[in-house]
Amino acid sequence: MYNDRLQKIEKQLRNAFPVKINYDWVTTISGQIDPIGKMEEYDAFCEPARELLNRGGKRWRPVLMLLSCELVGGGNSALKLTPLVEFPHNGSLVIDDIEDKSEWRRGGKAVHLIYGDDFAINAGNLLYYLPTSLIDSSNLKESQKLLLYKYYSENMRRLHLGQGFDILWHNSPIIPEPAEYEQMCRFKTGALARLAAQAGVIAGGGSPEEAELLGSVCENMGVGFQIMDDVINLTEGNPGKGRGDDIVEGKKSLPVIYHLKKNPEDLSKLEALFKSAKEKGFEKAAAEINEAINLITSSGALKEAKTRAQELLDISSKTISDNFKKSEASDLIIYMLQNFIK
């Protein structure tokens, strides 16, 4: 059931961003009736975006959009809109890796290390704007399109506010409070989950009230997922990235914040380990990474963060059960909530 939806989404992503750029595609996204330029040149500067998309990913955001549409009886009405959440997510990863000076993403070199910062930034920004053409070409009513543009713009603004806080905190001595960290996550990770729910509901013929309710639930879901991502980074390591690369990037993730709330005297020690790890780079910083992780683990901060993630995901599950009719779609959303952390 879940995999069937994934296959449909992958096909739609390829339709929206073809393997080879053609005139019809350029005409559609640019509004230029007879675009000038060689297609191989379009291909050349689009390749960094395609590179990351082709490496795959969890794709849980577009799946969430489909399920949100089904939840309000809309069937597959949201399928063609699924790039609306997957493309900007990938664009944010491209830009994020440049800002964080990351070396790896999804099992390969970070895109900017292959194509250069200039091509990568342009490709990342293209992925932000590209999927809006799907709103224009959809069969939705003008009132629905207007709502989708409102939701898209608002959530993209949220995404960048969240990223701004994340950059500020790992480039300064500021230690945020847990509530501040969760707000950052609501912006950075929760925004596209919120958009997935809102767009799915509207495409499925649901009401703005239903879109706001489910959007809030899925924003909460995004926060829980991000906290679990923090925990996994410091335990077994995220797929396609190295264990503890958050240490190298100097990120004040929730486990770090929890540890320092309990042990403020460890601040200078952790700062020194983070600094040394960043200077050495991931490949040479195993000792610093392991020492920092062991210190954070010793206080129970990792367990505490995982418990908080579970609380948020449980709240999301209950809200769906309490407010939406039981169906295959509701069951699959709850399945996502319950199985992500295992």
C-alpha positions in Angstrom: 0.0 0.0 0.0 2.7 2.5 1.1 5.1 1.4 -1.6 2.4 1.7 -4.3 2.1 5.4 -3.4 5.9 5.8 -3.4 6.1 4.4 -7.0 3.4 6.8 -8.2 5.2 9.7 -6.5 8.6 8.8 -8.1 6.9 8.8 -11.5 5.4 12.2 -10.9 8.7 13.6 -9.8 10.3 12.5 -13.0 7.4 14.0 -15.0 7.8 17.3 -13.2 11.7 17.2 -13.6 12.4 15.2 -16.8 15.6 13.1 -17.3 16.3 15.3 -20.4 15.1 18.9 -20.6 12.8 19.6 -23.5 11.1 22.6 -25.0 7.7 21.8 -23.6 9.1 21.7 -20.1 10.9 25.0 -20.5 7.8 26.6 -22.0 5.6 25.3 -19.1 7.8 26.5 -16.3 9.0 29.8 -17.9 5.9 31.0 -19.7 8.1 31.6 -22.7 6.1 30.5 -25.8 9.2 29.8 -27.9 12.2 29.6 -25.6 15.6 30.3 -27.0 18.6 28.2 -26.0 20.1 24.8 -26.4 18.4 22.1 -24.4 21.8 20.6 -23.4 22.6 23.9 -21.8 19.4 23.9 -19.7 20.4 20.3 -18.8 23.8 21.4 -17.7 22.7 23.8 -15.0 19.7 21.7 -14.0 21.9 18.7 -13.4 22.9 19.5 -9.7 19.2 19.4 -8.8 18.5 16.2 -10.7 21.6 14.6 -9.1 20.2 14.9 -5.6 16.6 13.9 -6.6 18.0 10.8 -8.3 19.6 9.7 -5.0 16.2 9.1 -3.6 15.1 9.8 -0.1 12.3 8.9 2.3 9.8 10.8 0.3 7.5 10.9 3.4 6.3 14.5 2.7 4.7 13.7 -0.7 3.3 10.5 0.7 1.8 12.6 3.5 0.3 14.9 0.9 -1.4 12.0 -0.9 -2.7 10.5 2.3 -4.0 13.9 3.5 -6.0 14.2 0.2 -7.3 10.6 0.6 -8.3 11.4 4.2 -10.9 14.0 3.0 -12.1 11.8 0.2 -10.1 13.3 -2.6 -8.5 10.1 -3.9 -5.5 10.8 -6.1 -6.3 14.4 -6.7 -3.1 15.6 -5.1 -0.7 13.3 -7.0 0.4 15.9 -9.6 1.1 18.3 -6.8 3.4 16.1 -4.7 6.6 17.8 -6.1 5.3 20.9 -4.2 6.8 19.5 -1.0 9.6 17.2 -2.4 11.3 19.7 -4.6 11.8 22.5 -2.1 12.9 19.9 0.5 15.7 18.8 -1.9 16.5 22.5 -2.7 16.8 23.2 1.0 19.2 20.2 1.4 21.5 21.6 -1.4 21.6 25.1 0.2 21.9 23.6 3.7 24.9 21.6 2.8 26.7 24.7 1.4 25.8 26.7 4.6 27.0 23.8 6.9 30.0 22.9 4.7 28.7 19.4 4.7 30.6 16.8 2.7 28.1 14.0 2.2 24.4 13.7 1.4 22.4 10.5 0.7 25.4 8.3 0.3 27.4 10.6 -2.1 29.4 13.8 -2.2 27.4 16.9 -1.4 26.2 18.5 -4.6 28.1 21.7 -4.2 31.4 19.7 -4.0 30.6 18.1 -7.4 29.3 21.1 -9.3 30.5 24.1 -7.4 28.7 26.5 -5.1 27.4 28.7 -7.9 25.6 25.9 -9.8 24.4 24.3 -6.6 22.9 27.5 -5.2 21.1 28.2 -8.5 19.8 24.6 -8.6 18.7 24.7 -5.0 16.7 27.9 -5.7 15.2 26.5 -8.9 13.8 23.6 -6.8 12.1 26.2 -4.6 10.2 27.8 -7.4 9.9 25.0 -10.0 6.9 23.2 -8.5 4.6 26.3 -8.4 4.0 25.8 -12.1 2.1 22.7 -11.1 -0.4 24.8 -9.2 -0.9 27.0 -12.4 -1.4 23.9 -14.6 -3.8 22.1 -12.2 -7.5 21.7 -12.7 -8.3 23.2 -9.4 -10.6 26.1 -8.9 -9.1 29.6 -8.8 -10.0 29.8 -5.1 -8.1 26.5 -4.4 -5.1 27.7 -6.3 -5.0 30.9 -4.3 -5.1 29.0 -1.1 -2.2 26.7 -2.3 -0.1 29.8 -3.2 -0.8 31.2 0.3 0.1 28.0 2.0 3.2 27.6 -0.2 4.5 31.1 0.4 3.9 31.1 4.1 5.6 27.7 4.7 8.6 28.6 2.6 9.0 31.7 4.7 8.8 29.6 7.8 11.4 27.2 6.3 13.9 30.0 6.0 13.2 31.5 9.4 14.0 28.0 10.9 17.1 27.7 8.9 18.2 31.2 10.0 17.9 30.1 13.7 19.8 26.9 13.0 22.7 28.7 11.3 22.8 31.4 14.1 22.9 28.9 16.9 25.7 26.7 15.5 27.8 29.7 14.6 27.5 31.4 17.9 27.8 30.6 21.7 24.0 30.9 22.1 22.4 27.8 23.7 18.7 27.9 23.0 16.0 26.7 25.4 14.2 23.5 24.5 11.1 25.4 23.6 13.1 27.7 21.3 14.6 24.7 19.6 11.2 23.1 19.0 10.0 26.4 17.5 13.0 26.3 15.1 12.0 22.7 14.2 8.4 23.8 13.6 9.7 26.3 11.1 12.5 24.3 9.5 11.2 20.7 9.4 7.5 21.2 10.3 6.8 23.7 7.5 6.9 21.3 4.6 5.0 18.7 6.6 2.4 21.3 7.3 2.3 22.3 3.6 1.9 18.6 2.6 -1.2 18.3 4.8 -2.7 21.7 3.8 -2.2 21.1 0.0 -3.4 17.5 0.2 -6.7 18.6 1.9 -7.4 21.5 -0.4 -6.6 19.4 -3.5 -8.9 16.7 -2.2 -11.8 19.2 -1.8 -11.5 19.6 1.9 -12.2 22.8 3.8 -9.6 25.4 4.9 -10.5 24.5 8.5 -9.6 20.9 7.9 -6.4 22.0 6.1 -5.4 24.1 9.2 -6.2 21.3 11.6 -4.3 18.6 9.7 -1.5 21.1 8.9 -1.0 21.7 12.6 -0.9 17.9 13.3 1.6 17.3 10.6 3.8 20.3 11.7 3.9 18.5 15.1 4.9 15.3 13.3 7.7 17.2 11.5 9.1 18.3 14.9 9.0 14.8 16.2 10.8 13.5 13.1 13.5 16.2 13.4 14.2 15.4 17.1 14.4 11.7 16.2 16.8 12.6 13.4 18.9 14.4 16.0 19.0 11.2 18.2 19.8 8.9 15.2 22.6 11.2 14.1 24.3 10.6 17.5 23.6 6.9 17.8 23.7 4.7 14.6 24.0 7.6 12.2 21.5 8.8 9.5 21.4 6.9 6.2 23.7 8.6 3.7 25.4 10.7 6.3 28.1 10.0 8.9 27.4 9.3 12.6 28.0 12.4 14.5 28.3 14.8 11.6 26.1 17.2 13.6 29.1 17.5 16.0 31.4 18.5 13.2 28.8 21.1 12.0 28.5 22.5 15.5 24.7 21.9 15.8 23.0 22.5 19.1 20.5 19.7 18.6 18.0 18.8 21.3 20.2 16.1 23.0 23.0 18.7 23.3 20.6 21.3 24.8 19.1 18.8 27.3 22.6 17.7 28.3 23.8 21.3 28.9 20.6 22.1 30.9 21.6 19.4 33.3 25.3 20.0 33.1 26.1 23.6 32.3 29.7 23.1 33.5 30.3 20.9 30.3 29.7 23.8 28.0 33.4 24.7 27.5 34.3 21.1 27.0 31.7 20.5 24.4 32.5 23.8 22.6 36.2 22.7 22.4 35.2 19.2 21.0 32.9 20.8 18.4 35.6 23.3 17.4 38.3 20.7 17.1 35.9 18.4 15.1 35.1 21.2 12.7 38.7 22.1 12.2 39.7 18.5 11.4 36.7 17.6 9.3 34.5 14.6 9.6 37.0 12.0 8.2 39.6 12.9 10.9 37.5 13.8 13.9 36.4 10.4 15.1 38.0 10.9 18.6 36.2 14.2 19.2 32.9 12.9 17.8 33.0 9.8 20.0 34.0 11.8 23.1 31.2 14.3 22.6 28.6 11.6 22.0 29.7 9.7 25.1 29.4 12.8 27.2 25.9 13.6 25.9 24.8 10.0 26.3 26.1 9.9 29.9 23.5 12.3 31.1 20.5 10.5 29.6 20.0 13.4 27.2 19.6 11.1 24.2 16.9 9.1 25.9 15.2 12.2 27.0 15.1 13.6 23.5 13.8 10.4 22.1 11.0 10.4 24.7 10.1 14.0 23.7 9.9 12.9 20.1 7.6 10.0 21.0 5.3 12.4 22.9 4.9 14.7 19.9 4.3 11.8 17.5 1.7 10.2 20.0 -0.1 13.6 20.2 -0.3 13.7 16.4 -1.6 10.1 16.2 -4.3 10.8 18.8 -5.4 14.0 17.0 -5.9 12.2 13.8 -7.8 9.4 15.5 -10.0 11.9 17.3 -10.8 14.2 14.4 -10.8 12.1 11.2 -12.8 9.0 10.1 -10.8 5.8 10.4 -9.7 4.7 6.9 -6.7 3.3 5.1 -5.3 6.8 4.8 -5.6 7.5 8.5 -4.1 4.1 9.3 -1.1 4.8 7.1 -0.4 8.2 8.5 -0.5 6.7 12.0 1.8 3.9 10.8 4.3 6.5 9.6 4.1 8.2 13.0 4.7 4.9 14.9 7.4 3.4 12.8 9.7 6.3 12.0 11.4 6.1 15.4 12.0 2.3 15.3 
